Amino acid sequence: MRQYAGFGTAKESNERYHQLVAAGTGGLSVAFDLPTQMGYDSDDPIASGEVGKVGVAVDSVEDMRVLFGGLPLDKVSTSMTINAPAAVLLLMYQLVAAEQGVDGAALKGTIQNDVLKEYIARGTYIFPPKQSLRLISDIFAYCKREMPRWNTISISGYHMAEAGATPAQEIAFTLANAKEYVRAAQAAGLSIDDIGPRLSFFFVARTTLLEEIAKFRAARRVWARIVREEFGSTNPKAQMLRFHTQTAGVQLTAQQPEVNLVRVSLQALGAVLGGTQSLHTNSYDEAIALPTTKAARLALRTQQVIAFETDVCKTVDPFAGSYVVESLTDDLEGSITELIQAVEDRGGAVAAIEQGFQKAEIEQSAYRTTQQIDEGERTVVGVNRFAVDEEEPYEPLRVDPSIEAEQRERLAVLRSGRDASAVDSALDAVRTAATGTENLLPPMKEALAARATIGEVCNALRGVWGTYTPADAF
């Protein structure tokens, strides 16, 4: 069971994490704010107006220390929604754990670290694809040595689904990206049987219960076949598709928001029946604002009711043998395989991204869905059917705008109190490593330990690698 609580300041988020641990969650999920996800400090002009709005602002190891202060990092599992600068946040987490006396070998959790889907559906990329893949391979190698229990990547279809992908597109494009990551790791000297057991996936659960169960079943079949037949795996653990699921935020409505409690319950049930290993349930006010404390607690309770008051967790694959689900599974497996081949025919995931293939396919699907809703072919309760004349008032959570000034002040104090020459020297080492082939994470860790900021580390890499501009942006 996982639940998000990270947004605003690190101190506020830490308080929410303590509440969730007390409420019985064994896993914490942290979403970082937009500047952090893009590798910018809170005092960068480009961050103005965005600090703490969609996640927690983390500029340095000092913020990470506050974020996880007093939490038993050797006992909880932490999932981080971070991609382009994933290495930076992972290293900050390791440094904070070391301060608590927790060795890297004891740390459990996941970094999303899936930059290819950013080019397809989400947009928080920094570097060009080739350099991003190099950084991801370095993370694989570093964690194998330093943090062997850490899941080094969560290859995500969730964001593609939120952008409008069909179930088949969600799985196919995710697995095509996974193939690209495995190839990059192999090129760096890692074997599939070494990295396979540490790969994890991240999917959506929609309200179409039976189709979603079949989707998860088909995904397991296809991935096992790819790993075994295309990459030559002989390790059964490397062939397993281990995945986290989040309920479908895109299906939640601002109209009659309490109805979302029913939607989330059905979505969560489908994920469990489909065999998910980890689950996050969205809050009922997802379509309006960041969750209130009450909404986040209700979302967690939804998981707990399913886990402890039902019997759906007592058997594996409870729908196996059902004619409908088996037929749906076969159909989806065929569609997924065809789409993966379409990506391969274009030269693989990166080449297909550069051609705009996956993005165009998802946009067409999103347009068809919107048309169906607008024309009444697809019912959305409370929106195009069963609406009410007057909505009950709802007061959303609002992020205090003073957070940005507070973060700027923290950065000013940090910069004035650190050894500037040590920071400069460490950042030079990062630049040197980026021009060569050595693993980037050790010099990055040294820079962060010297209290370099996320923006300074990412800017060091930007200076060597440049940034990515999509072809359709010209």
C-alpha positions, 0 to 999 in steps of 0.5 A: 500500500502506498500513498502520496503526501509530498507537496509544498515544503519538505517540512509539511510533507514530512508531517504528512508522511508521519501521519500516513505511517501511523495510519498503517501504510508501509510504502511512501510515494513522493511526487516532486514539484515541477522545477525539481522534476525539470532539474531547476532550483526554486530560485531559478527564474523559470521556477517562478510560480511553480514551487511546491504546487504539484509536489514537494520542492527539493533543492538540496540534500538539506531539503531531503533531510527535512523531508525524511527526518525521523522516518525509519528508512530501513523499514519503509519503502519509498517510491519517487516520481522523478525521471530526468534528474532521478540520479540526483534525488536517489543520491540525496536519499542515500546520503540522508539514509547514511546520516541516519546510519542506514546502509544503502544495502538496506534501502528499499524503494523505486525511482521512476527513472523512465525518461522515454515516456517523458518524450512520448506523453509527459514532457519533463525531459532535460537531456537528449535521449542518448545521454538520458539512456547513458545516465539510466545505465549508470544508475543500474550499475551503481545500484547493483553495487551500492543499493541492491534492493532498490528498484532502479526504474519503474517503466511507466504506462500510466502517464501514456494512459492519462494522456489518452492511450488505450490499454493495448497502447499503454502496455505496448509502448511501455514494453517497447521502452523497456526493451530500449532500456535493456539494450542500453544496459546490455551495451553498458555490460550488464546482463538481462539476468542481472538487471531484470529482477530489479526492473519494475513497471507502473500501470493505470487501473481504469473503471473497465474492470474486466478489460483491465484484469485482462490487460495485466494478464496479457502484459505478463505474458508478453514481457516474459516472452520478450525477456526469454526469447529476445534477450535470452534470459534463463533467470525466472525472476528476470522474466517476471513483470512486477508492477505498481498500479495507480488508479486512473486520475484522468477518469475522475471528475470535478463534478460530484467529486464524492462519486470518485470514491466509487470509481477509485474503489472499482479501479483499485479492485481491478488492479488487485484482481489483475495481480498488482504488487503495489497500489496507489489510490487517488484521492476523490478530489484529484480532479480539483486540487492537491488532496486534503488530509481527509481525502488522502486518508480515505484513499488509503482506507480504500486499499485497506478495506480491499486488503483486509475486509475482502478475500480477493488477495487470497488467491493468485489470478482469480479470473484464470479460466473465465471465458470472457477474461481469457478471451480478452487476454488473448485479444489484448496480447495480440494487439500489444504484440502488433504495436510493439512490432510497429515500434520495432519496424521504426527502429525501436522506441527512441527512433519511433519517438523521434518520428513522433509515432507513439505520441501521434497514436496516443493523441488520436486515441485521446481525440476519439475518446473525447468525441465519444464523451461529447456525443454521449456514446461513452457515459461519464456519470455526473458529466454527460449523464446524471448531472445535478443542477447545483454542485455542493460547495467544496473547498480545495486545498491551496498551497501557500504562495509563501513557500517559494520565498521560503525555499529561496531563503533556504537556498541563500542560506545554503549557498552562503554557508557551504564551501564554494570552492569544494562545490565548484571542484565537485561540479567540475568532476561531474562535467569531466565524467559526462564527457567520458565513459565513467559512471556519473553517480559517484562524482554526482554524489560527491557534489551533492555531499558538498551541498551542490543543488539539483539545479547546479548538478543538472546545469553541469550536465546541460553544459556538456550534453545540451537539452532536448528539443522535440522535432515538432517544436521547431 
